């Protein structure tokens, strides 16, 4: 029964989203539409323990949040579920936010249901950023350009799926946000 529910959820995700298209530079352009959270949903399996990608943010990553409680929330850029499809149980992603006139990137992890968000670096809009997330025995290793960080990993299975750009927590995208990712 559990497998049937997972399959139905995967099918619903596949059928409910706009697919991102690769441009001439090899990037997929993900758009988080105004008033929405997700850019793209797909249950794309990830066979490797390393997810390497390049990302370019444009000026649409600059936003303001009206609710002062949500202004420090971190959005999700790209990453993987781990040990199954439950991203709020075990997952590793690069997170991002526009805060204090800066585009900030984070290691964003759920490990055994416990969330941890760690600031890594600030980047410049329009510049290509090299990123990777590696799942090893008991930790995730994040790399953003020349900055590295490791975070606890509490599962040992290799059943992973890719996670795509997502805006918010409580807030939805205040305008269309465009992110280019090559992986």
Backbone torsions as a table, in degrees:
resi	resn	phi	psi	omega
1	UNK	NA	-41.3	-179.8
2	UNK	-61.1	-40.7	179.8
3	UNK	-65.4	-37.7	179.2
4	UNK	-64.3	-42.1	179.3
5	UNK	-63.8	-43.6	178.9
6	UNK	-62.3	-43.2	179.4
7	UNK	-62.9	-43.6	178.9
8	UNK	-63.4	-40.0	177.4
9	UNK	-64.0	-41.8	178.7
10	UNK	-63.1	-43.3	178.4
11	UNK	-63.1	-41.8	178.4
12	UNK	-61.5	-41.7	178.3
13	UNK	-63.3	-42.6	-179.1
14	UNK	-63.7	-37.7	-174.7
15	UNK	-86.1	-11.3	-172.0
16	UNK	-103.3	13.9	-173.1
17	UNK	-133.1	160.2	172.2
18	UNK	-87.0	132.8	179.3
19	UNK	-80.9	139.7	175.9
20	UNK	-79.5	147.9	-179.0
21	UNK	-115.2	143.8	176.1
22	UNK	-76.2	139.1	175.9
23	UNK	-96.3	-176.0	-175.1
24	UNK	-65.4	-17.8	179.4
25	UNK	-90.5	0.6	-179.0
26	UNK	89.2	2.9	177.9
27	UNK	-88.4	149.4	165.1
28	UNK	-96.0	136.4	179.6
29	UNK	-99.9	117.7	178.7
30	UNK	-103.5	131.1	178.8
31	UNK	-120.1	122.3	171.6
32	UNK	-95.2	111.3	-174.3
33	UNK	-73.3	147.2	177.3
34	UNK	-51.3	132.1	178.8
35	UNK	84.2	1.5	-179.3
36	UNK	-118.8	170.1	176.7
37	UNK	-106.4	-45.5	-171.6
38	UNK	-92.4	147.7	174.5
39	UNK	-98.6	-34.5	-170.3
40	UNK	-168.0	135.6	177.8
41	UNK	-129.0	130.0	177.9
42	UNK	-159.0	142.4	176.6
43	UNK	-91.8	69.9	-179.3
44	UNK	-87.4	114.3	179.0
45	UNK	-63.8	147.0	176.4
46	UNK	-117.4	112.9	-174.8
47	UNK	-81.7	-30.3	-176.1
48	UNK	-89.3	164.1	175.5
49	UNK	-90.1	-1.9	179.6
50	UNK	-121.0	131.3	172.9
51	UNK	-116.5	108.3	178.8
52	UNK	-108.1	138.3	-179.9
53	UNK	-156.9	160.4	173.2
54	UNK	-115.4	145.2	-178.9
55	UNK	-137.5	145.8	173.2
56	UNK	-132.5	122.7	173.6
57	UNK	-94.7	143.0	171.3
58	UNK	-107.3	-172.8	-174.8
59	UNK	-64.7	-13.0	177.2
60	UNK	-68.4	-11.4	176.4
61	UNK	-76.2	-8.5	177.0
62	UNK	-85.4	123.0	-178.3
63	UNK	-148.7	165.0	172.2
64	UNK	-129.0	147.6	-179.5
65	UNK	-113.1	131.0	-179.1
66	UNK	-72.2	-40.0	-176.0
67	UNK	-78.9	115.0	-175.9
68	UNK	-62.6	-23.6	178.1
69	UNK	-72.7	-25.2	-176.6
70	UNK	-100.0	-2.5	-173.8
71	UNK	-62.5	-26.6	-179.6
72	UNK	-96.4	3.9	178.7
73	UNK	-58.9	148.1	180.0
74	UNK	-108.4	128.1	176.6
75	UNK	-83.5	164.7	-180.0
76	UNK	-105.2	129.9	-178.3
77	UNK	-92.6	-62.4	-171.8
78	UNK	-166.3	147.7	178.0
79	UNK	171.1	-147.9	-173.0
80	UNK	-146.8	146.0	164.0
81	UNK	-77.8	164.1	-179.9
82	UNK	-140.4	140.0	179.4
83	UNK	60.0	42.1	178.8
84	UNK	120.9	-165.0	-172.2
85	UNK	-101.8	-3.9	-175.4
86	UNK	-80.4	93.5	-175.3
87	UNK	-66.8	-20.8	176.2
88	UNK	-88.2	4.2	175.2
89	UNK	-103.8	-56.8	178.7
90	UNK	-142.8	114.8	177.9
91	UNK	-161.9	160.0	177.5
92	UNK	-139.2	127.0	-179.7
93	UNK	-142.6	158.4	166.3
94	UNK	-86.5	130.3	177.3
95	UNK	-105.6	162.4	179.8
96	UNK	-149.8	157.3	171.5
97	UNK	-160.1	156.5	169.9
98	UNK	-98.8	116.8	-174.8
99	UNK	-149.1	130.7	179.4
100	UNK	51.9	48.8	177.7
101	UNK	58.6	35.3	-178.5
102	UNK	-145.0	141.0	173.6
103	UNK	-91.6	109.1	-173.9
104	UNK	-106.1	140.6	179.0
105	UNK	-117.1	148.0	-171.5
106	UNK	-136.1	157.3	163.0
107	UNK	-88.3	123.9	-174.2
108	UNK	-124.5	110.6	-170.9
109	UNK	-130.2	138.7	161.9
110	UNK	-110.7	122.9	179.0
111	UNK	-127.7	111.3	-177.6
112	UNK	56.2	39.0	176.7
113	UNK	85.1	-4.1	-178.1
114	UNK	-102.7	123.4	-176.9
115	UNK	-87.6	139.8	176.2
116	UNK	-138.8	129.0	-179.3
117	UNK	-126.1	121.6	-176.2
118	UNK	-125.3	123.5	176.5
119	UNK	-62.1	136.3	177.3
120	UNK	-115.2	-49.8	-175.6
121	UNK	-166.7	164.6	170.3
122	UNK	-107.8	147.9	-176.3
123	UNK	-130.4	167.9	-178.4
124	UNK	-100.3	130.8	177.5
125	UNK	-61.1	137.6	178.8
126	UNK	92.1	-12.8	178.8
127	UNK	-96.3	144.9	177.3
128	UNK	-72.3	135.4	-178.0
129	UNK	-118.9	127.6	176.9
130	UNK	-91.4	129.1	-178.4
131	UNK	-134.6	153.0	169.0
132	UNK	-154.0	151.9	173.0
133	UNK	-130.3	126.9	179.8
134	UNK	-120.0	129.3	175.5
135	UNK	-99.5	114.8	175.1
136	UNK	-115.2	-177.3	-170.4
137	UNK	-42.1	-57.4	-174.9
138	UNK	-127.1	17.9	179.0
139	UNK	-157.0	161.1	169.3
140	UNK	-104.3	138.5	175.8
141	UNK	-114.6	118.8	178.9
142	UNK	-100.6	141.0	172.0
143	UNK	-135.6	126.8	173.8
144	UNK	-128.0	111.9	-171.2
145	UNK	51.4	-117.5	-177.4
146	UNK	-101.2	11.3	-178.5
147	UNK	-103.0	131.7	178.7
148	UNK	-122.0	153.4	178.3
149	UNK	-154.7	140.3	174.4
150	UNK	-115.2	149.3	-174.8
151	UNK	-137.8	147.0	-179.0
152	UNK	-60.6	140.1	175.2
153	UNK	-124.4	126.7	-174.3
154	UNK	-110.7	20.8	176.8
155	UNK	-137.0	161.3	-174.7
156	UNK	-125.7	-0.2	178.1
157	UNK	-74.9	166.8	179.9
158	UNK	-117.3	27.3	-179.4
159	UNK	-90.4	94.1	-173.0
160	UNK	-120.7	149.9	175.4
161	UNK	-134.4	148.1	-179.8
162	UNK	-75.7	146.2	176.0
163	UNK	-119.1	135.2	-171.1
164	UNK	-107.8	172.0	-176.4
165	UNK	-52.9	137.6	-176.4
166	UNK	-144.6	131.0	179.2
167	UNK	-100.3	130.9	171.3
168	UNK	96.2	-175.1	159.6
169	UNK	-128.1	-103.4	-177.8
170	UNK	-74.1	-40.8	-174.9
171	UNK	-82.0	147.0	171.0
172	UNK	-99.2	170.5	-177.2
173	UNK	-59.7	127.8	-178.7
174	UNK	-74.3	-17.1	176.2
175	UNK	-159.4	172.5	177.0
176	UNK	-62.0	131.4	178.4
177	UNK	-117.9	129.3	-174.5
178	UNK	-115.0	125.2	-179.2
179	UNK	-131.2	130.2	177.3
180	UNK	-101.1	128.6	-179.9
181	UNK	-132.9	133.0	173.3
182	UNK	-115.8	127.2	179.9
183	UNK	-143.7	NA	NA
